[in-house]
């Protein structure tokens, strides 16, 4: 990894650690507003739907940023590290705003959030990673890599699935995607039927429940691999479709 990235990575870890403490404290604040006689009250929870929504998103963004930074090692590709840092900076900006919204809604003191906004390590990280020059350098890296970033080694079965669905995305999804998006069309049967035949609407659901995943173990990786491959043709017209049955079940 590029030694120039070591300081931003250290700053990112420090900022995320402080943000985790703020988030956990914020969850407790929100929880107190949802209690009645020491128990969760549906009525009170309903009254704070907006901050609850904000905190749910904040939790997902924070975990994603923590995971991305923790996965980096001295052997990590410099471009992967840059992209993880860019994501982290965007996530922190969003998280601080979401925490602000929650605290404003509940009438709590935002001093701790304001202190993190002014923290030297956060300002240094944002300048080093989110500044115009840094973003241009990261963008050039993505272009030079032809968009092939964050490569993960797959076993033979998952690799074959990735190749097959990448071909399907290029040959079947992509030629129809522009019309679907440009004219705001419903996804046509010409896409849905072959996807049904390929068994994509139950990849992470065990066979005993009508899906195609093995009964004795989880295989969410296959759903992720196929979703990414289809999204290369179109996220809305193909990639995101196969997550709906997973969410439903």
C-alpha positions in Angstrom: 0.0 0.0 0.0 1.1 3.5 -0.7 2.8 5.0 2.4 1.0 8.3 1.6 -2.3 6.6 2.5 -1.1 5.5 6.0 -1.9 8.8 7.7 -5.4 9.1 6.1 -6.1 5.5 7.2 -5.0 6.2 10.7 -7.2 9.3 10.7 -10.1 7.3 9.3 -9.8 4.7 12.1 -9.7 7.4 14.8 -12.7 9.3 13.3 -14.8 6.1 13.0 -14.0 5.1 16.6 -15.3 8.4 17.8 -18.3 8.2 15.5 -19.1 4.7 16.8 -19.2 6.1 20.4 -21.5 9.0 19.3 -23.7 6.6 17.4 -24.1 4.2 20.3 -24.9 7.1 22.6 -27.4 8.4 20.1 -29.1 5.0 20.0 -29.5 5.1 23.8 -30.9 8.6 23.6 -33.5 7.5 21.0 -34.3 4.4 22.9 -35.1 6.5 26.0 -37.6 8.5 23.9 -39.3 5.2 22.9 -39.8 3.8 26.4 -42.9 3.9 28.5 -42.8 2.4 32.0 -39.5 0.9 31.2 -40.7 -0.9 28.1 -40.7 -0.2 24.3 -43.8 1.7 23.4 -45.1 1.4 19.8 -46.9 4.7 20.3 -43.7 6.5 21.3 -41.7 4.7 18.5 -44.2 5.8 16.0 -43.8 9.4 17.1 -40.1 9.3 16.3 -40.2 7.5 13.0 -38.0 10.1 11.2 -35.1 10.0 13.7 -35.4 6.2 13.9 -35.1 6.0 10.1 -32.1 8.3 10.2 -30.4 6.2 12.9 -31.1 2.9 11.0 -29.4 4.4 7.9 -26.6 5.7 10.1 -26.0 2.3 11.6 -25.7 0.7 8.2 -23.3 3.4 6.8 -21.1 3.2 9.9 -20.8 -0.5 9.8 -20.0 -0.4 6.1 -17.2 2.2 6.6 -15.8 0.3 9.6 -15.7 -2.9 7.6 -14.1 -1.3 4.6 -11.3 0.2 6.6 -10.7 -2.8 8.8 -10.4 -5.0 5.7 -7.4 -3.0 4.4 -3.9 -4.5 5.0 -0.4 -3.4 4.0 -0.8 -5.6 0.9 -4.1 -4.0 -0.2 -4.2 -2.4 -3.6 -3.7 1.4 -3.3 -6.8 2.1 -5.4 -8.9 -0.2 -3.2 -7.6 1.8 -0.2 -8.4 5.1 -1.8 -11.9 4.0 -2.6 -12.5 2.7 0.9 -11.3 6.1 2.2 -13.6 8.0 -0.2 -16.5 6.0 0.9 -15.6 6.6 4.5 -15.5 10.3 4.1 -18.9 10.3 2.4 -20.3 8.1 5.1 -19.0 10.3 7.9 -20.5 13.4 6.3 -23.8 11.6 6.1 -23.6 10.2 9.6 -22.9 13.5 11.2 -25.9 15.0 9.5 -28.1 12.1 10.5 -27.0 12.4 14.1 -27.7 16.1 14.0 -31.2 15.4 12.7 -31.8 12.9 15.5 -30.5 15.2 18.2 -32.5 18.1 16.9 -35.7 16.0 16.9 -35.2 14.7 20.5 -33.9 18.1 21.8 -30.6 16.7 22.9 -27.3 18.7 23.0 -25.3 18.4 19.7 -22.0 19.5 21.3 -20.3 16.1 20.9 -21.2 16.0 17.2 -20.0 19.5 16.7 -16.7 18.6 18.4 -16.1 15.8 15.9 -16.9 18.1 13.0 -14.1 20.4 14.2 -11.7 17.6 15.1 -8.2 18.0 13.4 -8.2 14.3 12.3 -11.6 14.7 10.6 -10.6 17.9 8.8 -7.3 16.3 7.7 -9.0 13.2 6.4 -11.6 15.2 4.5 -9.0 17.4 2.9 -6.6 14.4 2.0 -9.3 12.2 0.6 -12.3 14.3 -0.3 -10.5 17.3 -1.8 -10.7 18.0 -5.5 -7.1 16.9 -6.3 -7.5 13.7 -4.3 -10.8 12.8 -6.0 -9.3 13.4 -9.4 -6.5 11.1 -8.6 -8.9 8.4 -7.4 -11.0 8.9 -10.5 -8.0 8.5 -12.8 -7.2 5.3 -11.0 -10.7 3.9 -11.6 -10.5 4.8 -15.3 -7.1 3.2 -15.7 -8.4 0.1 -14.0 -11.3 0.1 -16.4 -13.7 -0.1 -13.5 -12.3 -3.4 -12.3 -11.7 -2.7 -8.6 -12.1 -4.6 -5.4 -11.5 -8.0 -7.0 -12.4 -10.9 -4.7 -11.0 -14.4 -5.4 -13.9 -16.8 -6.0 -14.1 -20.6 -6.1 -14.9 -22.4 -9.3 -18.6 -22.6 -8.8 -19.0 -18.9 -8.0 -16.6 -17.9 -10.7 -18.6 -19.8 -13.3 -21.8 -18.1 -12.1 -20.1 -14.7 -12.4 -19.0 -15.4 -15.9 -22.4 -16.7 -17.0 -24.4 -13.8 -15.6 -21.9 -11.2 -16.9 -22.5 -12.6 -20.4 -26.3 -12.5 -19.8 -25.9 -8.9 -18.6 -24.0 -7.9 -21.7 -26.0 -9.8 -24.3 -29.6 -9.6 -22.9 -29.8 -6.9 -20.2 -27.7 -4.1 -21.7 -29.4 -3.9 -25.1 -32.8 -3.4 -23.4 -31.6 -1.2 -20.5 -31.6 2.2 -22.2 -35.2 2.0 -23.4 -36.3 0.8 -19.9 -34.6 3.8 -18.2 -35.3 6.4 -20.9 -39.0 5.7 -21.1 -39.5 4.6 -17.5 -40.8 1.2 -18.6 -41.8 -1.7 -16.4 -39.2 -4.5 -16.6 -40.4 -6.6 -19.6 -41.0 -10.3 -19.7 -38.2 -10.6 -22.2 -35.9 -10.0 -19.2 -38.0 -11.5 -16.4 -38.6 -14.9 -18.1 -35.0 -15.8 -18.8 -34.1 -14.7 -15.3 -36.7 -17.0 -13.9 -35.4 -19.8 -16.0 -31.9 -19.2 -14.7 -33.2 -19.4 -11.1 -32.1 -16.0 -9.9 -35.2 -15.3 -7.7 -34.2 -17.4 -4.8 -30.4 -17.7 -4.8 -30.0 -17.2 -1.0 -33.2 -19.1 0.0 -32.8 -22.7 1.1 -34.2 -25.4 -1.2 -36.7 -26.5 1.5 -38.3 -23.1 1.3 -38.5 -23.1 -2.5 -35.2 -21.4 -3.3 -32.0 -22.8 -4.8 -29.5 -22.4 -1.9 -28.3 -25.5 -0.1 -30.2 -26.5 3.0 -27.1 -27.2 5.1 -25.4 -23.8 4.9 -25.8 -20.2 3.8 -24.6 -19.1 0.4 -25.4 -15.4 0.2 -22.2 -14.9 -1.7 -23.8 -16.4 -4.8 -26.6 -13.8 -4.6 -24.1 -11.0 -4.3 -22.0 -12.3 -7.2 -25.0 -12.6 -9.5 -26.4 -9.2 -8.4 -23.2 -7.5 -9.2 -22.9 -9.3 -12.6 -26.4 -8.3 -13.6 -25.9 -4.8 -12.4 -23.2 -4.4 -14.9 -26.0 -4.4 -17.5 -28.4 -2.4 -15.4 -29.0 -2.1 -11.7 -32.7 -1.2 -11.9 -33.6 -3.4 -14.8 -31.8 -6.5 -13.5 -29.4 -6.3 -10.6 -31.8 -5.0 -7.9 -34.7 -7.3 -9.0 -33.3 -10.4 -7.5 -33.0 -9.0 -4.0 -36.7 -8.5 -3.7 -37.6 -12.2 -3.1 -34.7 -12.3 -0.5 -36.2 -9.3 1.3 -39.7 -10.7 1.1 -38.8 -14.0 2.5 
